[in-house]
Amino acid sequence: MAKDISKAVIRRLPRYFRYLGELMEEGVERISSKDLSERMHVTASQIRQDLNNFGGFGQQGYGYNVEFLYEEIGKILGLTRRHPMIVIGTGHLGQAIANYVKFEKLGFLIIGLFDVDPEVVGSKVRGIPVLPVTDLQTFLETHEVEIAALTMPKDAAESVVSTLTGNGIRAIWNFAHVDLDVDDMVVENVHLSDSLMELSYRILQSE
């Protein structure tokens, strides 16, 4: 079913999950698509269309049960199970990812950190030791790892992909300045500079 869902819908699901979590914290038990649309700045019809891809979840005249919808979207996003992760490259960005405790609450558990810098190797980030990249192969053979986050230079990222391939890694969260495309692996290429350039464009348009 997921293959038939557009990327635009999939990208909105985390927003629904986040807003519903905030509603639960506020003690809201149910909400209409109209009220949810006003909070999220997405049309009510768009919300209904998005959720209908997965069964709808709403009742006419009642709206959505917030907790139920929150849990169902969590299941759709795979947040009800454990996702063991490693981070390769423990500079400022890599350490920031390792220190972000909310990832663990969502099921993304960082179990390994790797770097090439001998001054960094042997240190710890939130209690997790930084291992040399030369130990990566052995680590993957002895640990269940689903996701690898790459926070390293372009050339280093391309070279480490061969080690990740065929060693149980199912997905790459790539922050390196290169678009990776790996066979039989899900890749999310994240370019922070692209977001800033888009922001710059929008600033110019608002002047």
C-alpha positions as CSV (number, residue, x, y, z in Angstrom):
1,M,0.0,0.0,0.0
2,A,2.8,2.5,0.9
3,K,4.2,2.4,-2.6
4,D,1.0,4.0,-3.9
5,I,1.1,6.8,-1.4
6,S,2.6,10.1,-2.8
7,K,5.7,11.5,-1.2
8,A,3.8,14.7,-0.4
9,V,1.3,12.7,1.8
10,I,4.1,10.8,3.5
11,R,6.0,14.1,4.3
12,R,2.8,15.4,6.0
13,L,2.4,12.4,8.3
14,P,5.1,13.5,10.8
15,R,3.4,16.9,11.0
16,Y,0.1,15.3,11.8
17,F,1.8,13.1,14.4
18,R,3.5,16.2,16.0
19,Y,0.4,18.3,16.1
20,L,-1.7,15.4,17.5
21,G,0.9,14.9,20.2
22,E,0.6,18.6,21.2
23,L,-3.2,18.2,21.3
24,M,-2.9,15.3,23.7
25,E,-0.6,17.3,25.9
26,E,-3.3,20.0,26.0
27,G,-5.9,17.4,27.0
28,V,-7.9,17.6,23.7
29,E,-9.7,14.3,23.2
30,R,-11.3,14.8,19.8
31,I,-10.9,17.3,16.9
32,S,-12.6,18.0,13.6
33,S,-10.7,18.2,10.3
34,K,-11.7,21.9,10.2
35,D,-10.1,22.7,13.6
36,L,-7.0,20.6,12.8
37,S,-6.7,22.4,9.5
38,E,-6.7,25.8,11.2
39,R,-3.8,24.6,13.5
40,M,-1.8,23.1,10.7
41,H,-2.6,25.5,7.9
42,V,-3.6,22.6,5.7
43,T,-7.1,22.5,4.2
44,A,-9.6,20.2,5.9
45,S,-10.2,18.4,2.6
46,Q,-6.5,17.7,2.3
47,I,-6.4,16.2,5.8
48,R,-9.3,14.0,4.9
49,Q,-7.8,12.9,1.6
50,D,-4.4,12.2,3.3
51,L,-5.9,10.1,6.1
52,N,-8.3,8.3,3.7
53,N,-5.2,6.8,2.1
54,F,-4.8,4.7,5.3
55,G,-8.4,4.1,6.2
56,G,-9.8,7.5,7.2
57,F,-10.0,7.1,11.0
58,G,-12.7,9.8,11.4
59,Q,-16.4,9.7,12.1
60,Q,-18.9,12.1,10.5
61,G,-20.2,14.5,13.1
62,Y,-17.6,13.5,15.6
63,G,-14.2,14.2,14.0
64,Y,-11.1,12.4,15.1
65,N,-10.3,10.7,18.4
66,V,-6.9,12.4,19.0
67,E,-5.2,9.7,20.9
68,F,-6.4,6.9,18.6
69,L,-5.3,8.9,15.5
70,Y,-1.9,9.7,17.1
71,E,-1.3,6.0,17.8
72,E,-2.4,4.9,14.3
73,I,-0.2,7.4,12.5
74,G,2.6,6.3,14.8
75,K,2.1,2.7,13.5
76,I,2.0,3.9,9.9
77,L,5.3,5.7,10.5
78,G,6.8,2.6,12.1
79,L,7.3,4.4,15.5
80,T,5.9,1.5,17.5
81,R,9.1,-0.5,17.0
82,R,12.8,-0.1,17.7
83,H,15.1,1.4,15.0
84,P,18.8,0.8,16.0
85,M,21.0,3.5,14.5
86,I,24.7,4.4,14.2
87,V,26.2,7.8,13.4
88,I,29.3,8.0,11.2
89,G,31.1,11.3,11.7
90,T,31.0,12.8,15.2
91,G,31.7,16.5,14.5
92,H,29.3,19.1,15.6
93,L,26.4,17.8,13.6
94,G,27.0,14.2,14.5
95,Q,27.3,15.0,18.2
96,A,24.1,17.1,18.0
97,I,22.2,14.1,16.6
98,A,23.6,11.8,19.2
99,N,22.7,14.2,22.0
100,Y,19.1,14.7,20.8
101,V,17.2,12.5,23.3
102,K,13.8,12.8,21.6
103,F,15.0,10.4,18.9
104,E,15.0,7.7,21.5
105,K,11.4,8.5,22.5
106,L,10.4,7.9,18.9
107,G,12.2,4.5,18.8
108,F,15.4,5.6,17.1
109,L,18.1,4.3,19.3
110,I,21.7,5.3,18.6
111,I,23.9,2.4,19.5
112,G,27.2,3.3,17.8
113,L,29.3,6.3,16.9
114,F,32.3,6.3,14.5
115,D,34.9,8.8,13.4
116,V,38.3,8.9,11.7
117,D,39.9,11.5,13.9
118,P,42.2,9.9,16.4
119,E,41.6,12.7,18.8
120,V,37.9,12.0,18.8
121,V,38.1,8.2,18.8
122,G,37.8,6.9,22.4
123,S,35.8,9.8,23.7
124,K,32.1,9.4,24.6
125,V,28.9,11.2,23.6
126,R,26.0,10.7,26.0
127,G,27.8,7.6,27.3
128,I,28.3,6.0,23.8
129,P,32.0,5.5,22.9
130,V,33.3,6.8,19.6
131,L,34.9,3.9,17.7
132,P,37.3,4.2,14.7
133,V,35.7,3.8,11.3
134,T,38.0,0.8,10.8
135,D,35.9,-1.1,13.3
136,L,32.6,-0.4,11.4
137,Q,32.6,-3.8,9.5
138,T,33.1,-5.8,12.7
139,F,30.4,-3.7,14.5
140,L,27.9,-4.3,11.8
141,E,28.6,-8.0,11.9
142,T,28.0,-8.2,15.6
143,H,25.1,-5.8,16.1
144,E,21.7,-5.3,14.6
145,V,21.8,-1.9,12.9
146,E,18.9,-0.6,10.7
147,I,19.9,3.0,10.0
148,A,23.2,4.7,9.4
149,A,23.4,8.5,9.7
150,L,26.2,10.0,7.7
151,T,27.6,13.3,8.9
152,M,30.9,13.4,7.1
153,P,32.5,15.0,4.0
154,K,31.3,13.9,0.6
155,D,34.3,11.7,-0.3
156,A,34.2,9.9,3.0
157,A,30.5,9.3,2.7
158,E,30.8,7.7,-0.7
159,S,33.6,5.4,0.5
160,V,31.8,4.2,3.6
161,V,28.7,3.2,1.6
162,S,30.4,0.0,0.4
163,T,30.9,-1.1,4.0
164,L,27.2,-0.4,4.8
165,T,25.9,-2.4,1.8
166,G,25.2,-6.0,2.6
167,N,25.7,-5.7,6.3
168,G,22.0,-5.4,7.4
169,I,21.7,-1.6,7.0
170,R,18.3,-0.9,5.6
171,A,18.4,2.9,5.4
172,I,20.9,5.8,5.2
173,W,20.1,9.3,6.7
174,N,22.6,11.3,4.7
175,F,23.8,14.7,5.7
176,A,27.0,14.6,3.5
177,H,27.1,17.1,0.6
178,V,26.3,14.5,-2.0
179,D,23.1,12.8,-3.2
180,L,23.5,9.1,-2.5
181,D,21.5,6.5,-4.4
182,V,22.1,3.0,-3.1
183,D,20.5,-0.2,-4.5
184,D,18.2,-2.0,-2.1
185,M,18.5,0.7,0.5
186,V,16.3,3.6,1.5
187,V,18.2,6.8,1.4
188,E,17.1,10.2,2.7
189,N,19.4,12.9,1.5
190,V,19.3,16.0,3.8
191,H,21.0,19.2,2.5
192,L,20.8,21.8,5.3
193,S,22.2,24.5,2.9
194,D,19.3,23.9,0.5
195,S,16.9,24.8,3.3
196,L,18.8,28.0,4.0
197,M,18.9,29.0,0.3
198,E,15.1,28.5,0.1
199,L,14.8,30.7,3.1
200,S,17.0,33.3,1.4
201,Y,14.8,33.2,-1.6
202,R,11.6,33.7,0.4
203,I,13.2,36.7,2.3
204,L,13.9,38.3,-1.1
205,Q,10.3,37.7,-2.3
206,S,9.0,39.3,0.9
207,E,10.9,42.6,0.4
